[in-house]
Amino acid sequence: MSKPDAKPAPADPEEETLLADNRKATFDYSIERRIEAGIALLGSEIKSVRAGRANLREGYARIERGEAWLYGVHIATLTEAGRDNHEPTRKRKLLLHRGELLLLAREAGQQGYTLVPIRLYLKHGVAKLELGLARGKRRYDKRQAIKERETRREVEAALKTRGRRA
């Protein structure tokens, strides 16, 4: 017998709910590989994340002693949690398969590479983090990305106005 206030199951079993996004990561870094990782959160943290109170901007990941850890991600505290509240920028464990850990450790250990969080989302009700193996962009790379984006916008605008005339 189901509970009267039970939520209905989502229509799409592969439904993902975006909770936080790190758009600056794609501007500052060229992402070479993306990996999905689980994230171990406390009760007050998951409630805060579901409320959309997470910031990935200053975050990065490291692999230490065969485990992946997430640093610098700010998850705001809950006023309702009282004394059982969490520290907003504590390090959090990332849940990965051993093969993925070994691969990331090898590739992130190379000169110039780092692991950055790209987005935080819910998948089947479980918090997941998309990690990117990234290499920092130089200033001229950033300028080139801005130029490409502006030309793409101009072309789309020209096509849009051309379509109206026809």
N, C-alpha and C positions, 0 to 999 in steps of 0.2 A: 504494500500500500504506500503510495507516494504522499509526501508532505503537501499540505495545501498551499504553502508559500514557495514551493520548489520552482526554480527557474526552468523554462523549457530548454531542451538541448538546442545548440546552434544548428541552423539549417545546413551550413557547410562544415563538414568535419575538419577541413584544412583551414578553417578560419583563423586569421591572425589579427590581433588587436594591437596596433602600434601605441606604445606608451611613452617612449622618448626617442628622439632622433638627434644624431650628431652630424648636422649638415656641414659644419666647419671641417670635419675630418676629410671629406672628399675634396675640399678646396685646398687644405694644407698638405695633404698626402695623396700619393697615387696608390690606390688600393690594388694589390696584385692578387690577393686570394681572400675569399670570404668564408668564414666558418661559423656554424651555429653552435653555441655552447649554452648549457644550462647554467643557472646562477643560484647559489645557495643564499636565501634571504631569510631574515627573521620575520615574525608575524607582523610587527609594526611596519617593517620595510615593505612588505608586499602590499599592505593596505595603502601605504603612502604612494607606492609606484602605481597601483591601480587608480589612484586619484590624480595621476599625472604630475606628481611632484618629484621627478627625477631629472638630473642634469648630467649628461654624458660628456660635456665639452672638455673638461680638464682630465678626463679619464685615460688610463692606459693599463695594459696587462703585462704581467711578467710570469715567467715560468721559473719556479724555485723548488728545488728538491723534488722534481717530478710532479709538481702540482701547479696549476694555473691560478693566479690571483689577480683580481681587478682592484686597481688603486685609483683614487682621485674622483670617483663618481659620487656626486652629491645626491643623497636621497633624504628629503626633508623629514624632520621628526613629526610625529603625530601628537597633537595636544591631548587626545583621548587616551594615549598609551600610559601617561603618568610616569611612574618610576621605572617601568619596564621598557622605556623608550630606547632606541638605538642611537649610536653615534653616527652623525650624517655622512662622514667621509671615511668610515672604517674600510679596511680591505675585505673583499668578499671573494669567496672561493668560486672558481668556475668549474663546471662539470663537463669534462671531455673524455673521450675514449683514449686509451693509452696510445694507440697509433697516431691519433691526432695530436696528442701532447708531444710525442717524439718528433713528429714532422714540424710542428710549430717551434719547438725548442731549437731544432737544427736551423730552420729558416730565419727565425727571429734573432738568432745568435750572430748572423752575418752582419757585417758593417753597414750601418745606415738603415736597418730595418727595425720596425717596432710593431707592437700589437695595439690597435686602437679600437675602442667600442664604436660601432656604427649606428646600431639601433637596438632598442630594448622593446620587446613585444611579448604578448601572451599567445601561446599556441596550445590549444586544448586545455586552457586554464592554467598552464605552467609558464613561468617566466623564463624567457630565452633571451640571449644576447647575441647579436651578430658581431663577430670580431673580424677585423680586417688586418691582414699582414700588409703593412704599409711602408712606403719609402717616402721620406720628406721631399716636398717639391721646393725647388729654388724659386727665387722671386720672378725670374723671367718665365718659368713654367706657369706661375699663377697669372701673369699678364697675358700669356698665350691662351689660357683657359677662359679668361674674361673676354678676350677678343673673339674667340670661337663662339662663345655664348651670345655676344652681341650680334655677330653676323647671322647666326641661326635665327635670332629674334627678328632681324631685319628681313630675312628671306621669308619667314612665316608671315610677317606683316604685309609684305609685297604680294604674296600669294593670296592672302585674305582679301586685300583691296582689289586685286585682279579678278577674283571670283565674284565680287559684288558687281563689277561692271558688266560682266558677261550675261 
